[in-house]
Amino acid sequence: MNQPSGEHEWIIIFLNKEISSESTRLDLYYGIAKTVSVKPPESPSAYLPDVLLVNPVNLANEPLWETQAKVTQAASIPLVIEVVSTN
């Protein structure tokens, strides 16, 4: 996999900052994950999105959370973003 461009990373930085600010403003207890993977229940593999907003309240219901830092349930993932660019 190729390294993302600087512009791609800058978009991710901007989104993380804006989402974090808005989450705080709305008094939501969400966090932006850096290395948490999303694993659809029907898929054998998981992926690491560019931006992942996690709802910690539902993490107790996640079967892979404690051992693999993977989320599978929509209730744990209020927002997921994949930045698309041409590298």
Sequence and secondary structure as in RCSB ss.txt:
>XXXX:A:sequence
MNQPSGEHEWIIIFLNKEISSESTRLDLYYGIAKTVSVKPPESPSAYLPDVLLVNPVNLANEPLWETQAKVTQAA
SIPLVIEVVSTN
>XXXX:A:secstr
     HHHHHHHHHHHHHHHHHHHHTT   EEESS EE  TT S  B  SEEEE GGGGGG TTHHHH EE  GG
G SEEE      
